[in-house]
Amino acid sequence: MYKLLVRPILFLMDPEKVHHLTFSLIRVLGKLGLTSLYKSTCVVENQALEREVFGLKFKNPVGLAAGMDKEGCLYNELSDFGFGFIEIGTLTPKPQSGNPKKRIFRLKADQALINRMGFNNKGVFDAVERLKKKHKVIIGGNIGKNKVTPNEEAIKDYLICFDALFPYVDYFVVNVSSPNTPGLRALQDKEPLTALLKELKNENAKIAAKHPGVPEKPILLKIAPDLTDNQLLDIIKIVEHTKIDGVIATNTTIAREGLKSSCYLVEEKGGLSGKPLTNRSTEVIRFLAEKRNKAFPIIGVGGIHSAEDALEKLDAGADLIQLYTGFVYEGPALIKRINKALLALK
């Protein structure tokens, strides 16, 4: 029904306006206690779907990627679509409006999106107030730096976000791979990235030590699909050296090869997500998994538009997967199809 009736109507409107409209609708349904209208048709509950990864038990391996619920507004309501975990963010210390609009573009012929949002959010402390309510689902906190913060001072921004979110999220994601904050991807270089992750690991240990019985929180690194093999080998070494808990592969791409959409859309600046990213993100997952014999967990994201796409990511070495653009194009039924396909393998 989504693809036949709902999506055609939504796709007549500006993508960012659609996002706010659908969030408003979900919020209203939640307040009225009517999430059962879609929960009963989307959720698959079965112990066989459970996964234990970096010390956390996920009720199923299908999560919602960062960028959808940027400010932790609807994590409980979104979990009623059947997600096994929700990742909020990217959050920054100070509020920022992001890049000028228009900043999201649909490439329908490619089943893709281009976005250049630019970490628009009201700041980590605003999100914390909403995160104080009870969680029905595992929550990941995706953290970044403010646009005005120079890279030499970026560690301070990440530490501020880490400290603020620590009591309220189950794991952290360090975002240094968005193409929409000028200079951010330079933090993926070996020296600055190692320094950043070491500081976060030290902070993790300090906070846990101050609160007996409170474990350290898993820290993951989100990487770009545009890294070369040599850069990916560096990532593996950095993960081993800093002893962080895993990698999310991958963020959006700045590549534009092989797209079918009109030139004026293809030439828009920003990160490309969706079907054109399917193969590359799987390649990165497989490369990381094979080079280190699955020594650390991987969350696979990028171009998952079908159960087959999801299974391919898992076969390549992903322990969990996340949806974003596929959720936009395929609708909530995609989550159920993936979980049903996983059960069929049992």
C-alpha positions as a Python dict, from the first residue, in 0.01 Angstrom:
ca = {
    (1, 'M'): (0, 0, 0),
    (2, 'Y'): (286, 237, 82),
    (3, 'K'): (445, 218, -262),
    (4, 'L'): (113, 228, -448),
    (5, 'L'): (-76, 494, -252),
    (6, 'V'): (130, 672, 12),
    (7, 'R'): (467, 721, -157),
    (8, 'P'): (330, 879, -479),
    (9, 'I'): (156, 1146, -271),
    (10, 'L'): (455, 1211, -46),
    (11, 'F'): (690, 1232, -343),
    (12, 'L'): (488, 1523, -484),
    (13, 'M'): (618, 1737, -196),
    (14, 'D'): (956, 1874, -97),
    (15, 'P'): (1155, 1596, 79),
    (16, 'E'): (1233, 1799, 390),
    (17, 'K'): (870, 1907, 427),
    (18, 'V'): (761, 1545, 390),
    (19, 'H'): (999, 1450, 668),
    (20, 'H'): (846, 1703, 908),
    (21, 'L'): (492, 1608, 799),
    (22, 'T'): (542, 1235, 857),
    (23, 'F'): (711, 1297, 1191),
    (24, 'S'): (417, 1511, 1297),
    (25, 'L'): (175, 1235, 1198),
    (26, 'I'): (374, 967, 1381),
    (27, 'R'): (391, 1192, 1688),
    (28, 'V'): (14, 1240, 1688),
    (29, 'L'): (-51, 868, 1648),
    (30, 'G'): (186, 804, 1937),
    (31, 'K'): (13, 1053, 2166),
    (32, 'L'): (-325, 902, 2079),
    (33, 'G'): (-196, 552, 2145),
    (34, 'L'): (-263, 451, 1785),
    (35, 'T'): (79, 316, 1686),
    (36, 'S'): (-90, -26, 1683),
    (37, 'L'): (-232, 80, 1344),
    (38, 'Y'): (106, 8, 1188),
    (39, 'K'): (281, -191, 1462),
    (40, 'S'): (68, -500, 1404),
    (41, 'T'): (154, -508, 1034),
    (42, 'C'): (524, -420, 1059),
    (43, 'V'): (670, -590, 1364),
    (44, 'V'): (813, -941, 1361),
    (45, 'E'): (896, -1073, 1708),
    (46, 'N'): (1093, -1393, 1738),
    (47, 'Q'): (1383, -1492, 1963),
    (48, 'A'): (1561, -1631, 1659),
    (49, 'L'): (1610, -1273, 1537),
    (50, 'E'): (1800, -1162, 1846),
    (51, 'R'): (2164, -1064, 1810),
    (52, 'E'): (2424, -993, 2078),
    (53, 'V'): (2680, -746, 1946),
    (54, 'F'): (2942, -541, 2138),
    (55, 'G'): (2779, -650, 2463),
    (56, 'L'): (2426, -537, 2374),
    (57, 'K'): (2128, -760, 2296),
    (58, 'F'): (1931, -645, 1991),
    (59, 'K'): (1581, -785, 1941),
    (60, 'N'): (1653, -799, 1568),
    (61, 'P'): (1942, -683, 1349),
    (62, 'V'): (1755, -414, 1151),
    (63, 'G'): (1816, -61, 1274),
    (64, 'L'): (1733, 292, 1167),
    (65, 'A'): (2041, 487, 1059),
    (66, 'A'): (2130, 831, 1190),
    (67, 'G'): (1983, 1126, 1006),
    (68, 'M'): (1617, 1032, 1029),
    (69, 'D'): (1556, 1106, 1398),
    (70, 'K'): (1831, 1364, 1428),
    (71, 'E'): (1727, 1502, 1767),
    (72, 'G'): (1584, 1200, 1944),
    (73, 'C'): (1224, 1312, 1902),
    (74, 'L'): (1050, 987, 1809),
    (75, 'Y'): (1277, 694, 1893),
    (76, 'N'): (1005, 502, 2080),
    (77, 'E'): (740, 564, 1815),
    (78, 'L'): (981, 466, 1535),
    (79, 'S'): (1066, 144, 1717),
    (80, 'D'): (702, 43, 1666),
    (81, 'F'): (779, 2, 1296),
    (82, 'G'): (985, -302, 1395),
    (83, 'F'): (1336, -164, 1419),
    (84, 'G'): (1574, -347, 1650),
    (85, 'F'): (1759, -25, 1733),
    (86, 'I'): (1744, 347, 1655),
    (87, 'E'): (2042, 573, 1600),
    (88, 'I'): (1983, 941, 1670),
    (89, 'G'): (2192, 1235, 1547),
    (90, 'T'): (2424, 1357, 1427),
    (91, 'L'): (2429, 1579, 1736),
    (92, 'T'): (2668, 1869, 1798),
    (93, 'P'): (2744, 2063, 2118),
    (94, 'K'): (2581, 2387, 2005),
    (95, 'P'): (2263, 2428, 1800),
    (96, 'Q'): (2316, 2490, 1431),
    (97, 'S'): (2077, 2542, 1143),
    (98, 'G'): (2272, 2341, 890),
    (99, 'N'): (2319, 2431, 526),
    (100, 'P'): (2081, 2658, 333),
    (101, 'K'): (1766, 2503, 189),
    (102, 'K'): (1692, 2332, -49),
    (103, 'R'): (1920, 2058, 75),
    (104, 'I'): (1753, 1722, 6),
    (105, 'F'): (1694, 1594, -347),
    (106, 'R'): (1519, 1280, -471),
    (107, 'L'): (1678, 1093, -759),
    (108, 'K'): (1377, 875, -838),
    (109, 'A'): (1531, 709, -1143),
    (110, 'D'): (1814, 588, -921),
    (111, 'Q'): (1610, 521, -605),
    (112, 'A'): (1846, 758, -431),
    (113, 'L'): (1873, 1078, -230),
    (114, 'I'): (2128, 1355, -221),
    (115, 'N'): (2143, 1549, 103),
    (116, 'R'): (2360, 1832, 227),
    (117, 'M'): (2186, 1892, 558),
    (118, 'G'): (2501, 1988, 748),
    (119, 'F'): (2433, 1847, 1098),
    (120, 'N'): (2125, 2064, 1154),
    (121, 'N'): (2012, 2014, 1515),
    (122, 'K'): (1920, 2205, 1830),
    (123, 'G'): (2228, 2086, 2017),
    (124, 'V'): (2306, 1784, 2227),
    (125, 'F'): (2167, 1926, 2552),
    (126, 'D'): (1828, 1982, 2391),
    (127, 'A'): (1822, 1619, 2278),
    (128, 'V'): (1922, 1498, 2625),
    (129, 'E'): (1598, 1633, 2771),
    (130, 'R'): (1398, 1407, 2539),
    (131, 'L'): (1626, 1109, 2597),
    (132, 'K'): (1540, 1111, 2967),
    (133, 'K'): (1212, 932, 2899),
    (134, 'K'): (1207, 552, 2905),
    (135, 'H'): (1351, 378, 2598),
    (136, 'K'): (1165, 86, 2440),
    (137, 'V'): (1458, 14, 2209),
    (138, 'I'): (1838, 29, 2198),
    (139, 'I'): (1952, 384, 2122),
    (140, 'G'): (2275, 484, 1951),
    (141, 'G'): (2412, 837, 1979),
    (142, 'N'): (2579, 969, 1665),
    (143, 'I'): (2808, 1262, 1750),
    (144, 'G'): (2992, 1526, 1549),
    (145, 'K'): (3146, 1870, 1567),
    (146, 'N'): (2998, 2211, 1503),
    (147, 'K'): (3071, 2364, 1164),
    (148, 'V'): (3245, 2665, 1321),
    (149, 'T'): (3477, 2447, 1531),
    (150, 'P'): (3819, 2413, 1365),
    (151, 'N'): (3948, 2059, 1324),
    (152, 'E'): (4230, 2128, 1573),
    (153, 'E'): (3963, 2172, 1841),
    (154, 'A'): (3723, 1902, 1721),
    (155, 'I'): (3804, 1665, 2008),
    (156, 'K'): (3645, 1910, 2254),
    (157, 'D'): (3316, 1899, 2061),
    (158, 'Y'): (3308, 1520, 2054),
    (159, 'L'): (3385, 1502, 2427),
    (160, 'I'): (3105, 1747, 2511),
    (161, 'C'): (2856, 1531, 2319),
    (162, 'F'): (2995, 1211, 2466),
    (163, 'D'): (2968, 1333, 2826),
    (164, 'A'): (2616, 1472, 2778),
    (165, 'L'): (2479, 1158, 2612),
    (166, 'F'): (2659, 894, 2819),
    (167, 'P'): (2375, 827, 3067),
    (168, 'Y'): (2109, 812, 2795),
    (169, 'V'): (2237, 613, 2497),
    (170, 'D'): (2347, 253, 2466),
    (171, 'Y'): (2631, 304, 2219),
    (172, 'F'): (2814, 587, 2045),
    (173, 'V'): (2897, 654, 1682),
    (174, 'V'): (3179, 891, 1592),
    (175, 'N'): (3086, 1067, 1269),
    (176, 'V'): (3390, 1199, 1082),
    (177, 'S'): (3265, 1090, 741),
    (178, 'S'): (2980, 1323, 647),
    (179, 'P'): (3062, 1517, 330),
    (180, 'N'): (2839, 1806, 433),
    (181, 'T'): (3054, 1975, 699),
    (182, 'P'): (3357, 2142, 540),
    (183, 'G'): (3683, 1970, 636),
    (184, 'L'): (3518, 1702, 850),
    (185, 'R'): (3645, 1410, 643),
    (186, 'A'): (4003, 1523, 708),
    (187, 'L'): (3947, 1382, 1058),
    (188, 'Q'): (3945, 1034, 899),
    (189, 'D'): (4320, 1068, 842),
    (190, 'K'): (4525, 834, 1059),
    (191, 'E'): (4679, 1080, 1305),
    (192, 'P'): (4375, 1298, 1395),
    (193, 'L'): (4139, 1001, 1399),
    (194, 'T'): (4363, 800, 1631),
    (195, 'A'): (4390, 1098, 1867),
    (196, 'L'): (4013, 1151, 1869),
    (197, 'L'): (3926, 789, 1935),
    (198, 'K'): (4188, 758, 2210),
    (199, 'E'): (4044, 1060, 2389),
    (200, 'L'): (3692, 917, 2368),
    (201, 'K'): (3811, 578, 2496),
    (202, 'N'): (3985, 747, 2789),
    (203, 'E'): (3674, 951, 2866),
    (204, 'N'): (3464, 635, 2848),
    (205, 'A'): (3682, 465, 3107),
    (206, 'K'): (3686, 771, 3336),
    (207, 'I'): (3306, 803, 3342),
    (208, 'A'): (3256, 433, 3405),
    (209, 'A'): (3516, 438, 3686),
    (210, 'K'): (3327, 718, 3862),
    (211, 'H'): (3007, 513, 3863),
    (212, 'P'): (3064, 159, 3998),
    (213, 'G'): (2852, -95, 3816),
    (214, 'V'): (2812, 127, 3509),
    (215, 'P'): (2991, -32, 3211),
    (216, 'E'): (3175, 157, 2941),
    (217, 'K'): (2963, 233, 2634),
    (218, 'P'): (3053, 78, 2298),
    (219, 'I'): (3217, 326, 2059),
    (220, 'L'): (3185, 279, 1683),
    (221, 'L'): (3338, 468, 1395),
    (222, 'K'): (3129, 559, 1090),
    (223, 'I'): (3338, 564, 773),
    (224, 'A'): (3292, 692, 418),
    (225, 'P'): (3248, 460, 120),
    (226, 'D'): (3498, 670, -74),
    (227, 'L'): (3805, 545, 116),
    (228, 'T'): (4073, 360, -80),
    (229, 'D'): (4188, 10, 15),
    (230, 'N'): (4497, 156, 180),
    (231, 'Q'): (4282, 395, 382),
    (232, 'L'): (4059, 106, 486),
    (233, 'L'): (4367, -84, 601),
    (234, 'D'): (4454, 222, 810),
    (235, 'I'): (4103, 212, 957),
    (236, 'I'): (4157, -150, 1059),
    (237, 'K'): (4486, -59, 1228),
    (238, 'I'): (4323, 235, 1407),
    (239, 'V'): (4038, 16, 1536),
    (240, 'E'): (4290, -236, 1665),
    (241, 'H'): (4516, 28, 1818),
    (242, 'T'): (4247, 231, 1991),
    (243, 'K'): (4041, -75, 2082),
    (244, 'I'): (3709, 83, 1984),
    (245, 'D'): (3419, -155, 1949),
    (246, 'G'): (3330, -155, 1580),
    (247, 'V'): (3269, 20, 1250),
    (248, 'I'): (2965, 143, 1062),
    (249, 'A'): (3011, 100, 687),
    (250, 'T'): (2917, 326, 525),
    (251, 'N'): (2810, 690, 520),
    (252, 'T'): (2692, 865, 203),
    (253, 'T'): (2918, 899, -102),
    (254, 'I'): (3042, 1195, -302),
    (255, 'A'): (3073, 971, -612),
    (256, 'R'): (2824, 1016, -896),
    (257, 'E'): (2915, 744, -1148),
    (258, 'G'): (2645, 560, -1341),
    (259, 'L'): (2344, 764, -1231),
    (260, 'K'): (2033, 776, -1450),
    (261, 'S'): (1872, 1090, -1311),
    (262, 'S'): (1882, 1426, -1485),
    (263, 'C'): (2206, 1623, -1486),
    (264, 'Y'): (2074, 1908, -1275),
    (265, 'L'): (1998, 1662, -994),
    (266, 'V'): (2317, 1459, -1025),
    (267, 'E'): (2526, 1775, -1002),
    (268, 'E'): (2379, 1880, -667),
    (269, 'K'): (2641, 1886, -393),
    (270, 'G'): (2604, 1657, -94),
    (271, 'G'): (2611, 1294, 4),
    (272, 'L'): (2444, 1038, -220),
    (273, 'S'): (2255, 751, -57),
    (274, 'G'): (2031, 471, -179),
    (275, 'K'): (2061, 203, -446),
    (276, 'P'): (2373, 346, -617),
    (277, 'L'): (2558, 281, -290),
    (278, 'T'): (2451, -84, -254),
    (279, 'N'): (2753, -250, -410),
    (280, 'R'): (3020, -17, -276),
    (281, 'S'): (2904, -36, 85),
    (282, 'T'): (2896, -416, 59),
    (283, 'E'): (3248, -413, -86),
    (284, 'V'): (3373, -210, 209),
    (285, 'I'): (3204, -445, 457),
    (286, 'R'): (3355, -750, 288),
    (287, 'F'): (3701, -590, 273),
    (288, 'L'): (3700, -504, 644),
    (289, 'A'): (3560, -843, 747),
    (290, 'E'): (3799, -1047, 535),
    (291, 'K'): (4115, -852, 615),
    (292, 'R'): (4061, -894, 989),
    (293, 'N'): (3863, -1220, 987),
    (294, 'K'): (3565, -1048, 1152),
    (295, 'A'): (3780, -932, 1444),
    (296, 'F'): (3541, -645, 1520),
    (297, 'P'): (3167, -596, 1464),
    (298, 'I'): (3041, -411, 1156),
    (299, 'I'): (2706, -240, 1108),
    (300, 'G'): (2624, -240, 737),
    (301, 'V'): (2435, 50, 584),
    (302, 'G'): (2398, 181, 231),
    (303, 'G'): (2155, 89, -44),
    (304, 'I'): (1944, -169, 140),
    (305, 'H'): (1615, -165, -52),
    (306, 'S'): (1520, -533, -28),
    (307, 'A'): (1559, -841, 188),
    (308, 'E'): (1816, -965, -62),
    (309, 'D'): (2023, -649, -17),
    (310, 'A'): (2014, -700, 359),
    (311, 'L'): (2117, -1064, 340),
    (312, 'E'): (2403, -971, 109),
    (313, 'K'): (2535, -722, 366),
    (314, 'L'): (2513, -982, 642),
    (315, 'D'): (2679, -1246, 425),
    (316, 'A'): (2960, -1001, 350),
    (317, 'G'): (3035, -972, 720),
    (318, 'A'): (2793, -724, 876),
    (319, 'D'): (2662, -816, 1220),
    (320, 'L'): (2376, -565, 1207),
    (321, 'I'): (2229, -347, 935),
    (322, 'Q'): (2066, -5, 915),
    (323, 'L'): (1810, 149, 683),
    (324, 'Y'): (1757, 506, 570),
    (325, 'T'): (1692, 571, 201),
    (326, 'G'): (1550, 222, 154),
    (327, 'F'): (1300, 299, 429),
    (328, 'V'): (1199, 615, 240),
    (329, 'Y'): (1151, 436, -93),
    (330, 'E'): (1018, 99, 25),
    (331, 'G'): (830, 195, 339),
    (332, 'P'): (796, 18, 675),
    (333, 'A'): (717, -318, 513),
    (334, 'L'): (1088, -346, 426),
    (335, 'I'): (1175, -410, 791),
    (336, 'K'): (927, -695, 810),
    (337, 'R'): (1045, -845, 480),
    (338, 'I'): (1405, -849, 601),
    (339, 'N'): (1320, -1010, 936),
    (340, 'K'): (1096, -1267, 765),
    (341, 'A'): (1379, -1353, 525),
    (342, 'L'): (1616, -1399, 819),
    (343, 'L'): (1371, -1634, 989),
    (344, 'A'): (1333, -1831, 667),
    (345, 'L'): (1704, -1912, 686),
    (346, 'K'): (1668, -2074, 1028),
}
